[in-house]
């Protein structure tokens, strides 16, 4: 059967989908300092997924071009980003029947927020690659093209993460989690504390998250970007200090099942994978064996 092909974006590669295929489409959301369509990052991943599965791949872009997409990853509030993504995905015909979602770094918690909030889409499986689901309490190294933005983030978060200004202008402040002052975090975080049901229990969040067939969390064993790395498995520092960590199962969030994760684990919907390497460093062979074959094939 002939292939129906289209150019998704100017910087992205050619995406092809066979007209008779029934492979579940895939949505990608990039991390901090990246864009939807750089050919050396998500563009390459999209090509591999298309080549391997023949699946339609949609990479979320927040803004009219890749430059603003990168900037918005730093300076647009996650609530607004999720609203934009929800509206875009809901009118994409190829995604109307549902899709698998893959989030890279902060894109993973943004996708989880989208699943919990956006009633217009249906997500089958959520794959979180290095996502910080309990937030961060530490600052990443700042290399490459986004070093100036990263340096700005470091200075601001050190002193004023929960101020109104920081929460409005810096996306990373909204998932800054201070274990030394949990009350300040619960009251000050305008994104993560909400989607983690820290202040009140939003039952719709629970229901929508539990609608997933699988929630897969990948932790990078040698991650130098995420502090603590256990956040990638929904773990975090024990309250009141910043040295000893606790697992998801030891947390109040899990014990009281505020987000429905305990039930999801009992139903074998939670999967904890780990890969040797630094942040988002994985081989395609590992990804194909552990993610594509197990969770993305119908």
C-alpha positions in Angstrom: 0.0 0.0 0.0 1.3 3.4 -0.9 2.6 5.6 1.9 1.1 9.0 2.8 4.0 11.3 3.6 4.2 14.8 4.9 6.8 17.3 6.1 5.9 18.0 9.7 8.1 21.1 10.1 11.0 22.8 8.3 13.7 21.4 10.6 12.2 18.0 11.0 12.7 15.0 8.8 10.2 13.2 6.6 7.4 11.4 8.5 5.6 8.6 6.7 2.6 6.6 7.6 1.0 3.8 5.6 -2.7 4.4 4.9 -3.7 1.0 6.1 -1.5 0.9 9.2 -3.1 0.7 12.7 0.0 1.4 14.7 -0.8 3.7 17.6 0.4 7.3 16.9 3.1 8.7 19.1 3.4 12.2 20.7 6.8 13.5 21.9 7.4 16.4 24.3 11.0 17.7 24.5 13.0 18.8 27.5 14.5 22.0 28.7 16.8 23.7 26.2 15.6 21.4 23.4 13.0 21.8 20.7 10.4 19.7 19.0 12.3 19.3 15.8 16.1 19.6 16.0 17.4 16.8 13.7 20.1 15.9 16.2 17.6 15.2 19.0 13.8 14.7 18.7 14.0 14.8 14.9 16.3 11.8 15.0 14.1 10.0 17.6 11.0 10.6 15.3 12.8 9.2 12.3 13.8 6.1 14.3 10.2 5.6 15.6 8.8 6.0 12.1 11.4 3.6 10.6 10.8 1.0 13.2 7.1 1.2 13.7 5.7 3.1 10.7 3.9 5.2 13.2 2.6 8.7 12.9 4.8 10.9 15.1 3.8 14.3 16.4 6.4 16.4 18.2 4.9 19.2 20.4 6.1 22.7 19.5 5.2 25.6 21.9 5.4 28.6 19.7 5.5 29.4 16.0 9.1 28.3 15.4 11.9 26.3 17.1 13.6 29.4 18.6 10.5 30.3 20.5 9.9 26.7 21.3 13.2 26.6 23.1 12.6 29.9 24.9 9.1 28.8 26.0 10.6 25.7 27.6 12.2 28.2 30.1 9.9 31.1 30.3 6.3 30.0 29.6 4.4 28.6 32.6 3.6 24.9 32.3 -0.1 25.6 32.7 -0.1 27.6 29.5 2.1 25.2 27.7 -0.2 22.3 28.6 -3.2 24.4 27.5 -1.5 25.1 24.1 -0.6 21.4 23.7 -4.0 20.2 24.6 -5.6 22.4 22.0 -3.1 21.4 19.3 -3.4 17.7 19.9 -7.2 17.7 20.1 -7.5 19.0 16.5 -4.9 16.7 15.0 -6.9 14.1 13.0 -4.3 11.4 13.2 -4.5 11.5 17.0 -8.3 11.4 17.4 -8.3 7.7 18.3 -5.6 8.1 21.0 -1.8 8.0 21.1 1.2 6.9 23.1 3.1 9.7 24.8 6.9 10.0 25.3 8.2 12.8 27.5 11.9 13.8 27.7 13.0 15.3 31.0 10.6 18.1 32.0 8.5 17.2 28.9 7.5 14.0 30.9 5.9 15.9 33.8 4.3 18.3 31.3 2.8 15.3 29.5 1.5 13.9 32.8 0.0 17.2 33.5 -1.7 17.1 30.1 -3.1 13.6 30.7 -4.5 14.7 34.1 -6.0 18.0 32.8 -6.8 17.7 29.1 -10.2 16.0 28.5 -9.9 16.3 24.8 -7.2 13.6 24.2 -6.8 10.0 25.0 -3.4 8.6 26.0 -2.7 4.9 26.0 0.8 4.7 27.4 3.0 7.4 29.0 6.8 6.9 28.7 8.8 9.2 31.0 12.5 9.5 30.1 14.2 11.2 33.0 11.1 13.1 34.1 11.2 14.9 37.4 7.8 13.8 38.9 8.6 14.9 42.4 10.5 18.0 41.2 14.1 19.0 41.7 16.2 20.4 44.5 19.4 21.0 42.8 20.7 22.8 39.7 21.9 21.2 36.5 25.1 21.9 34.7 24.8 24.5 32.0 26.4 23.5 28.8 25.7 24.2 25.1 23.5 26.6 23.4 21.3 27.3 26.4 24.0 28.0 28.9 23.0 31.7 29.4 19.3 30.7 30.1 20.4 27.9 32.4 22.7 30.3 34.3 19.8 32.7 34.8 17.6 29.9 36.1 20.3 28.8 38.6 20.6 32.3 40.1 16.9 32.8 40.4 16.1 29.4 41.9 18.8 29.8 44.5 17.1 32.7 46.0 13.4 33.1 45.0 11.8 30.0 43.6 8.5 30.5 45.3 8.0 34.2 44.7 5.2 35.3 42.4 7.6 36.7 39.9 9.7 33.5 39.7 6.7 31.3 39.4 5.3 33.4 36.6 8.4 33.8 34.5 10.4 30.6 35.0 9.0 27.2 34.2 11.6 25.4 36.3 10.5 27.3 39.4 7.1 25.6 39.2 8.6 22.2 39.9 11.3 23.3 42.3 10.7 21.2 45.4 12.3 22.3 48.6 12.4 19.4 51.1 13.6 21.7 53.9 10.3 23.6 53.7 7.6 21.4 52.4 4.9 24.0 53.4 6.6 26.6 51.2 6.7 24.1 48.3 3.0 23.1 48.7 1.9 26.7 48.9 4.3 28.2 46.4 4.6 25.7 43.6 2.0 26.7 41.0 2.4 23.6 38.9 3.9 20.5 40.5 2.2 20.8 43.8 -1.1 20.9 41.9 -0.7 18.0 39.6 0.7 15.9 42.5 -2.4 16.7 44.6 -0.3 18.2 47.3 -2.9 20.8 48.5 -6.3 19.2 47.6 -7.3 15.9 46.1 -8.5 16.4 42.5 -10.3 13.2 41.8 -10.3 13.9 38.1 -6.5 13.9 38.1 -6.6 10.4 39.7 -9.2 9.1 37.2 -7.4 10.4 34.2 -4.0 9.1 35.3 -5.4 5.7 36.1 -6.9 5.6 32.6 -3.4 4.8 31.3 -2.6 1.3 30.3 1.0 1.8 31.4 3.0 4.5 33.1 6.7 3.8 32.4 9.4 5.7 34.3 13.0 5.5 33.1 15.8 6.6 35.5 19.3 7.3 34.3 21.8 5.8 36.8 24.5 8.4 36.2 22.3 11.4 35.8 24.2 14.6 36.4 21.3 16.9 35.6 18.5 15.8 38.0 18.8 16.2 41.7 17.8 13.9 43.3 17.8 11.3 40.5 15.1 9.3 42.4 12.6 11.9 41.3 12.7 10.1 37.9 11.0 7.2 39.7 8.7 9.5 41.8 11.0 9.3 44.8 12.5 12.3 46.6 14.3 13.5 49.7 12.7 12.7 53.0 11.0 15.8 54.3 13.1 18.2 56.4 16.6 17.4 55.0 18.3 17.0 51.6 20.6 14.0 52.0 18.5 10.8 52.6 16.1 9.9 49.8 12.9 7.8 50.0 11.2 5.8 47.3 7.8 6.4 45.9 6.4 3.6 48.1 7.8 5.3 51.2 6.2 8.6 50.5 3.0 10.0 51.9 1.8 10.6 48.3 1.9 6.8 47.8 0.8 5.6 51.2 -2.3 7.7 51.2 -2.7 7.2 47.4 -3.3 10.8 46.7 -2.6 10.4 43.0 -3.8 6.9 42.5 -0.3 5.5 42.0 -0.6 2.8 44.6 -3.6 1.3 42.9 -1.8 1.6 39.6 1.1 -0.4 40.9 -1.2 -3.0 42.3 -2.7 -3.3 38.8 0.8 -3.6 37.3 0.4 -0.3 35.4 3.6 1.2 36.9 7.0 0.2 35.4 10.4 1.3 36.8 13.2 1.0 34.3 16.8 2.1 34.6 19.6 2.6 32.1 23.3 3.2 32.7 24.3 6.7 31.5 23.9 10.4 32.0 20.7 12.4 31.5 18.8 11.2 28.4 21.8 9.1 27.2 20.5 5.8 25.9 21.2 3.6 22.9 18.5 3.0 20.3 18.9 -0.8 20.8 18.1 -0.4 24.5 15.1 1.9 23.7 13.9 -0.5 21.0 14.2 -3.6 23.3 12.7 -2.0 26.5 10.3 0.6 25.2 9.3 0.1 21.6 8.8 -3.7 21.7 7.1 -3.7 25.1 4.9 -0.6 25.1 4.6 1.0 21.6 3.7 -2.0 19.4 0.0 -2.9 19.2 
